[in-house]
Amino acid sequence: MTRRAAIVGGNRTPFVRAGHRYAQVSAQDLLVAALDGLVARYGLAGERLGEVVAGAVLKHSRDLNLTREAVLSTALDPATPAYDVQQACATGLETAVLVANKIALGQVEAGIAGGTDSASDAPVAVDDGLRRVLLELSRAKTPRARLAALAKLRPGQLRPAPPRNAEARTGLSMGEHAARTALEFSLTRQAQDELALASHRNLAAAYDRGFFDDLLTPYLGVRRDDLLRPDTTLDKLAALDPVFGRDLPGEATMTAGNSTPLTDGAAVVLLASDEWAAARRLPVLAHLVDAETAAVDHVHGEGLLTAPVVAAPRLLQRTGLTLADFDLVEVHEAFASTVLATLAAWERDGLGTVARDRLNVTGSSLATGHPFAATGARLLATTAKLLHERGGGRALISVCAAGGQGIVAVVEA
């Protein structure tokens, strides 16, 4: 017999453009900050939870056991197990599904899920030849052996390899892949800019009414997402030059304004059984009731970020729902074109349409930013609170991910 997994609440750091206010901190520092805020908000100091599951997309070798080390830096009982998961941009939601499933099966009573990423602290690799020389040098026992190892160095090996976000099997960045999907769906520049503008306006309005007061902990003096541009306009967005798709036929439509920039931040969410929450007099905002993951063959022409187009029909068929049954829909704004292509494909495939007044109603990644592994937890906590404010309802969350993967989930209150 299974039971429902309750979403008690969430917490995150403000998200910050890479290279700015969080430039000197690590992904682990950010995760600790998000966890500390959650622990303080829900009185979890000294609690031994069933588990904490989180991850990062950009990881150093020092980040082995990242989540466990972060937990040990908090006030949680150190007997709380923790482990890492990585599914690109889907990480933060996938970790929540893992915890929720264990709650549903009665294996744990409560757990924390989330993710963190620091594009400012992205690993810088060295040439493979240099790596071998350095390893040989570290094993050398005599001066002669050390000189022999150093003699193998070549000038071209001394340059570090900069971080890349290109797909391993295609060599194309996410943006270049998204530009091809935008062309396939004939998405206009104006439609993409309009969606970006709505994201900034919705996020600004949510901040102004205090929506994030119990979902966000200030960090290093930052109190709001620093990518938010409440004063942006369509004219300002239209003045930006295209950055992706310039080698494709027709007009290039994707700019820095309708694409998410590299971002630093962390987000976590507390999940539990209803009984565990009630015993501690903690709120239940909503329940994570179902999810579906999917993958597409982006190597042979399918859209890299279109896996939710495949996942959603499977999920809806299994649950007997249609898009009309959802009061809210959260589609991760990796790019404005990704959202528009997803909505168009759902409509094309007979799932129905999503009214804009139900879509990303408190803004999303175009305005908040997108620390890869953190976004899913941000979306889940935001959605649960929105449903709780409404007094009930149902929401669909959709997150695309690198590697041609994606996840969709149903949240109910």
N, C-alpha and C positions, 0 to 999 in steps of 0.2 A: 504494500500500500504506500502510495506516495503522498506528499503534502506540498503545500505551496511555499515558495521562498519569498519572504518579505524583503522589501527594500526599505531600510530604516532611514537612511540618509546618506549624504555624500559630502566630500570636501575636496577642494583643490587649491593649488596656488593660482594666483593670477598668471595668465600666459603672457610671455614676453618674446618679442622678436629676437632671434638669435644674434649674439654678439653685443647685446645691450645690457640691461640691468642684471641678468643672471650669468654674465659671461664668465665669472670666476667660480661658479659652483658646478657641482657634478649632477648627473642624473640621480645618483643616490641621495645627495643632499635635498634635491627637490622632492623625492619620494618620502623622505623622512619628514619634511615640512608638511606635506599633505597628510601623512599618517598622524603626525602630532596634533594637527588641527582636528582631525576626526576623533582621536582618542579624547581630547579635551572636551569637545562638544557633546559627546555621548557618554562621558564618564567611564571610559574603558581602561583607565589606569589600573594595572594589576590583573586585568582579565586575561584568562587563558582561552583564546578563541580556537575554533576548530582548525582554521588555517588562514593564512594570508597569501594571496596569489597575485602577482603583478609581473611586469616585465618592461623591457625597453627594446627599441629597435636598434638604436645606436649604442653598442656596448664595447667597452674596453675589456682586455683580459682581466683587469683588476675587478671587473664587475661580476666575476664568478660568484654565484650565491647572492646576487644583488638584493633580492627581496628579503632574504633571511637577515642579511647584514643591516638592512634598513630597519627591520622589526627590532633587532637588538639595540638600536639607537633610540627606541621609543619607550614609553612607559608601559607598553603591553607586557604581560607575563612572558619572560624569555622562553618558557616552555611552549609557546605558540609556534606550530610548524609554519614554514613558509617556503615557497618555491617560485621559480620563474617560468613564464610562458612567453612565447613570441610568435605572433601571427601578423606581423607588419601593423598596419593601421587598425586592424580588427582586434588587436591585443587586449585593449581595455574592456571590450564587451565580451570577448571570449573568456577572459578570466572570471567575469561575473557569472557566465553560464556554467563554468566548472564548479564554482562555489555553490551556485543555486542547485545544481544537480545533486551535489552531496547533501545539501539540506533536504531536498525533496526525498532522498532515499533514507534519511535519518542517520547518515554517517557523521554529520556534524550539526551543531545547533546554530552556529554563527560563524561568519568569516568576513574577511575584507578582500575586495578585488580592486584592481586598478592598473595603472601604468605610468611611466615617466619617460621623458626623453629630453636630452640637452643637445640641440644641434650646435650650440656654442662649443661643446666639449666632445665633438665627434672624433672618433679615433683617426689618427693619421698613420697610414701604413708606410712601410719602407719597401724598397725594391726587393724582390725575392732573392736576388743574388746577394744583396747586402745582408739580408736576414741570415742566410747560410754562413756568410763570412763571420758575422757577429756571434753566431752559435759556435762555430769552430774556434773563434778567438776565446770564448768563455771556457772551452774545454782544454785549451792549450795549457801545457804544464811548464814549458820552458820558454825563455826569450826567443830561441830559434823557431819554435813552433808558432809563437805569436807573430813573428815577422813573416813567416810563411803564409799564415792566414791573411794578414794585412796585404800581402803582395797580390792577393787575388781580387782586391778591390779595383773597380773600374769607375772612371769619372761619372758616367751616366747612372751609376747605382746610388749616388749620394743624394739624389733628389727625392724627397718624400712624395708619396702618391696622395694627392688631395682626396678628401671624402667625395664619394659619388652617390647619386641616387638613381643611377641608370639600372634598368632591368638586366640581370646577368645574361639572359638568353637572347635579348634583342639589342642591347646597347643603347636603347632609348630611355630618356627620363620619363617619369610619370607625366609631366607636362606635355611632352611630345606624343606620348600615347593618347592622352586626353584630347589633344588637338585633332588627332585622327578620328576619334569618336565624335567630336564636335562637327567635323566635316561630314561624317557619315549621316548624322542626324540633322544636318543643315541648320545648326544652331547659330543664331545671329549674335553679333557683338552687343546689340542693345538689350536683348533678352538676358544675356549673361551679366551685363552691368546692372540691369534692374534687379536681378536676384542678389547681387552683391550689395547694392544700396539697401535693399530690404533687410539684409542680415545686419548691417551696421545700425540701422534705425531701430530694429527690434531689440538688439542687444543693448543699445543706449537706453531705450525705454525700460527694459528690465532692470538695469542698474538704477535708474532714476526712482523706480518704485520699491527699491530695496529687495528685489527678488533674490539676489545672490548673497544677502547678508548671512544666511546660515548654510551656504554652499561653498564659501570661499574664505580662506585665511590669508590676510596680507603677508607678504614675504619680502624681506630686504627692502622695506619701505614702499613696495609696489602694492597698490590697493585695487587696481582694475587691470584688465587685459590691455596691454599698451598698444595693441594693434587696432583697437577700436577707434574709428573716425566718425564721431557723431555729426560732424559738419560736412561730410563728403556729399557730393551731388552727382547727378548723372553727367553734368558737364565736366566735372573734374575727372570722373572715371573715363569719360570719352576721350580725354586729352592724353591718356597714357598710351605709350607705344606697345604693340604686341610683343610678347616674349616667346611664345610657342607657336609652332605651325607655320613659320615664315617660309619653309621650304615646300609647303603643300600648295596645291592649286587653289585659286580663289583668295578671298580676303582672310588674313590671319585675325582671329577674334579673341585670343586669350592673352590677357595682360596681367601685370602684377596686381591690379585692382580686383580682378575676378578670379584670382588664384590664391591659394594659401601660401604664405611665406614660411620659411624655416623658423621654428618656434621652440622655446624652452618652457617646460612646465610639468606638473604631475597632478593626477586626479585619482581619487579612491572612492569606493562606495561600501557601505556596511550592509550586509545581507544576513538574515536570520530566520529562524522559524517564528511563527506567530507567538508561540508559547514563550520562547526565549525573550522576545521583545516585551511581551506583556509582563513577565516576571520582573523586568527591570524598568517598567513604566516608560518604555521608549515608544515612539510613534511608529506606525506602519504607514508609509506613504503610498505604497503600491506593491504589486507582486510581479516578479519576472516569471512568466508562465510558460514560455516556449521560445525556441530559437532554431535557426537553420543556417548552416554554412554551405557555401558552394564555391566552385572554381571554374574558370573558363580557360580556353586554349588561346591565350594572348600571343603565344609564339607564332601561331598560324592564322592570325588575323582577327580574332575576337578582341573586343575592347578590354584593355587591361583592367579598367575599374568598373566593369559591368557585371560582375558576379552577383550582386544583389538582384539583378534582373532575373537571374536563374533561381536564386534562393527564395525570393518572395512567393512565386507561384507554388513551390513545393510546400512552404509553410502554410499558405492560405488553404491549399487543398487539404492538408492534414487537419487543420483546425476548423475547416468549414466556414472560414471568414472571407470577406471581400474587402477591398480598400474602403468601401462605403461604411464598413463597420468600425472604422478607426476615427476617433475624435481628434487625434493629433498624429502627425507623421514627422519624424525627425530623420532627415537624409543628410549624412555627413557631407559637408561642403569642401571636399578636397579641392575641387574647382567648381565654379558655377556651372560649367558645361557638364560636369559629372552628374549634378543634381538634375539638370534639365534632360539629359539623355536618359537617366533612370526613369523619370516620370513619363517621358515619351514612350519608352519601351514598355513600361507597365500598361499604359493606355493601348499601345499597339497590340499587346498580347492579351487584351481583354480583361485586365484586372480592374480597370476603371480609372478615374481621374482623382487627383488630390487637389482640393481647393487651396488656394494660397493662404487663406486665413487659418488653415490647419497645419501649414508647413513651417517648421523651424521658427516657431512663434516668439522665441526669445533670442533669435539670432543663432548663428552657428559658426563653423570653422573659418569662414571668410572674414568674420569680425573678431572672433576670439583668438584665432590662430590654431595651429594644429601640431602639438607635440605628439608625434605619431602614436605611441602606445597609450597615451593619456586620454585620447579623444573619446573612446568608447565609454569609459567610466564617467566622463563629463556628461555625455549624452544621456546615460542611464539615470544619473542623479537628477539632472535637470528635468527629464521626462517624468520621473516619479513625483517630483514636487509639483509640476504643472498639473498632473492628474489629481493629486491630493487637493490642490487649490480649487479645482473644478468640482470637487465633491464626488469624483468617480469618473469612469470612462476607460477607454482603451487606446493605446498608442502603439505605433509601429516604428521601430528604429532600424535604420539601414546604414551599414558602414561598408564601403569598398576598401580594398587593401591591395598593396603591391603583390606581385606574383600571380595576378589574375584571380585573387580570392575575395571573399566578401561574406558578411553575416547580416542576418535580419533577426529581430527579436520582437516578441509581443509583451507589452507591459499593461497590466490592468489594475484599476483601483476600484 
